[in-house]
Amino acid sequence: MKLLRYGSAGAEKPGILDSDGTLRDLSGIVDDISGSTLSDESLAKLRAIDPFSLPQVQGDPRLGPCVGQVGKFICIGLNYADHAAESGMELPAEPVVFFKATSAIMGPNDTVEIPRGSVKTDWEVELGIVIGKETKYVSEGDAPDHIAGYCVVNDLSERDFQLHRSGQWVKGKSADTFGPIGPWLVTRDEIGNPQDLSMYLEVNGHRYQDGSTTTMHFNVPKIVSHLSQFMSLQPGDVISTGTPPGVGMGQTPPTYLEPGDKIELGIEGLGVQRQDVEASK
């Protein structure tokens, strides 16, 4: 299933795509795509519904973040062998973990704002994991059963804030609009192998990132299992799993986002995001 949320920011309704790609309204069935809606039991009930029996959503509504009420937005750094190489850094012995503020989350096609004082706002296409049930001390073998599905994440970053302003990476990762999620959450049964998905990102039509999850250093089960040893994961938590090479920081010379730029990114089977870039108000 492809689950999504549509409507004005803060007032999104739950929806589903039918097999023809038509948006159908789920608000008569569930309140939101969040929390308990993501359990295996709830997803099984949704899967049993004929989407063509649901009301068709008219027009071309805004798409919101595909997951609502996200409790934790966790990121994994330096998780692609080829990206670590372009960054001049060694692959870590354990996953590098950092957080983005949940206030950074926005819809997949909303406008990206370059924060005040920014000189190095960058892009990162990433595979997002959406947790479906409470996860604590889970083994790698059982970890996939705790995943509701997957989505596209743009892990936008301000590199000067991240690397040169002291403290943790969170400073450069958490500006408003730095966490587009969606366009939809694709349930895990539709993604046969999350370690073999092509992914790309373009700015103004130029393809900077053209990679695959095959080069991930720590795979999806390892990431979920590892995180669960340090914190419990809750339904609706989002994990962004790292990026392939081609980020702006790795260009020669380095290239960063500017007002007026247009970003497009996508992952095989998970949809496409498109964002305009403007200066923060």
N, C-alpha and C positions, 0 to 999 in steps of 0.2 A: 504494500500500500504506500501511496504517497500522501502524507498528511501535511496540512499547512494551516496557516492562520492568515486571515485577510480582514481588511478594514482599516480605519484610521488608527494611528498610534495610540496605544493604551485602551483601545476598545475593539480589539481584534476578535473575530469569530472563528470557530474551528471549521475546517473544510477538508475535502478529500478530492483527489483527481480521479475521474473515471477512466476507463480504458481508452477513451477517445481524447483524453487530455482536457476534458471539460471540468470546471470547478463546480463541486457540489457542496451544499451547506450541511454541516454536521451539528449545528447548534441545537437541533431538536433531539439529538442523541447524547452528546456530551457537552459540558460547559466550556472546555478548553482542551488544547493539546498540551498537557502538562501533568506532572505528578502521577496520580493513580491512573490516569487515562493511558499511560504508557506501560502498564503491567501486561504480562502475557495474557491474562484473562480478559482484560479490557480490549486489547488489540484483537483477540480471537473473536469477540463479539462484533467489533467493527468489521472484521474480515468477512463475517457471515452476512453482512448487509449488502444487498444489491445496490451499488452506487447509483444506478439509473433510476432507482426509486426515490432518491433524495432530490430536494429542490435544486434546480440549476441556478447558480449565481450569475446575475446579469452584469453586463458591462465588463470593465477591466479594472477591478479594484486593486488598491495597494496591497502588496503582500507584506505581512509582518514577519518577525522572527518565527521560525517554524516550531519553536518550543517556547511556551510561556512560563513565567514564574520560575526562571532558572535560579537554583539555589547556589550552585558553584560553577564557575567558568574556569576550568583548569587547562593549562597549556603545557605542552612538552617541547623543550628546546633542543636544537641540534640533533634532530632525530632522523635526518636523511644523510647518508654517507656522503653524497655528492654536494649537499648544502654545507656540511661541516667543512669539506675541502675548500669550497669557495670562500668560506669565512675565515680560513686559516686556523681552524680549531680542531683539536683531536676529538674523536668520538668518545662520549662519556661511558664510564663503566656501568652506570645506572641512569635511568631516565632523569633528565633535568626538568624539574617541575617549577612552574610559576603560575600566578593567577592573573586574570584580567578582571577588572571590576565589572559586575553585572550591568552597571549603568552604561557600559560601552556597547551593549547589545542593541542592534537595530535590524530592520528588515533588509532583505537581500538587495533591494534596488533603491534604498534610501540614499540620501546625499551624504558623502563622506566630508567631514569638516577637518581641515588642517588646524590643529590647536594653536593658540596664541604663543608666540615665541618659537614655533617649530622651524627647524632648518633642515630636518632629515626625516620627513614622513615617508614611510616605506610600505610595501605590500607583501602579503604572504598567503598564497592559496593553501588551504589545509583541509584534511579529512576530519570531520567532526564526529565523535561518538556521543550518542545520547543514551544515558543510563535508564533502564526500565524498571529496576527494582533495587531495594536496599542491597548494598554490596559491601561486605566486610570480611577481610581475610579470605578472599576467594582465590582458588587455584587458577593457574592459566587454563587448565582443561575445562573448568566450569565457567570461566569469565564470559565466553560468548553468550551464555544463557542469561546474563545480566544486562545485555545490551538490547535496547528497544529498536534502535536503528542508527542511521548515519545521515550526515548532511554536509553541505559545503560551508566552510568558514573562511572569511578573509581576516587573518590575524594582522591587522594594521598596526604599525609600530612607529614610534618616533625615536630614531636611533640615538640622537644626542641625549634625549631624556633617559633612554634605556641604559646607555653605556657610560655616560659622562656626568650624570647628575647625582651620583652617589646612591647607595642603598640598592634595593632590589629592582629587577627588570620591570616590575609592575608600573613604575612611573612612566615608562615609555609605551606601555601596552593598554592603558586604561582610559584614554581620552574618550569623551562622548563620540559615538559613531565608529569606534575602532573595533567593533565586533559584529559585522553583518553575518547573519545565520540564515540559511535556507538556500533556495526557495521552499523546499519541502523536506520533511523528514521521511526517508525511505526506510521502511521496516526491514529488519535484518534478513528476513526470509527472501527478500528480493535481491540481496547482494550476496552472491555465491561466495566470492573471495575478496574481502576488503583489502587484501595485500596485492591485488593486481588490477588497480584502477588507474587509468590515465587521468592527468590533471594539467590544467594550463591557466595562465593569467596573462592578459594583454593590457597595455596602457596605450590609449590613442591608436589602437589597431596594431601596435607592435607587440609581438609575442616575446615576453621576457622569461616566463616560466613554462616549461614543457616537460613534465616529468611523470612519474608513476609511483604509486605506493609500494611498488616492488623494492625500492631502494630505502625503505624505512629501516632504521637500525633496530629499534624495538617495535615488535608487531603489536597489533591491537590487543590480543589476549594478555601479552606481557604488560602492556601499559595499564590495563584495567586491574590486573592482579597486583601489580606493583603499587599503584595508588591505594588500593584497598588495605594494604598493610599499614598505612600511615593515617588513613581517615576513612570513615564510612562514606560511601557514595550513595546518593539518594535519587529516586526517580526524577528525571528532568535535568539532572546535572549534565553539563556539556564538557567534553574533553576534546581539545584541539591538539592534533597529534604531530605537528611539525610540518615543515615545508621543504619542497625540493629546491634545487638551485635556481638562480635567476632573479633573486631579490635585488632591489635597487642598490643596496649597500655593496653588492658584489659586482656591480658593473664597473667598467673602465672607460671614463671616470664614473664614480658613483652617480646614480640618477635617482632623484626623489620626486614625489608627487607635488604638483603645483595647482593652484586654482584654475579651473577650466579643463583639467584632465578628465578623461573618461576611462574607467576600469571595467574590464570584463574578465570573469573567471568561471571555471567550471570543473566538475569532476564527473567522470564517466558514470552514467546511471543516476546521478544525484542532482542534475540540473545546473543552471547557469545564473550567476549574479551579474548585475550591471549597475555601476555607481558613477555618478558625477561627483567631481571634487570641487569644493569651495573653501574659502577661508572662514574660520570660525567667527561667528557674529559676536 
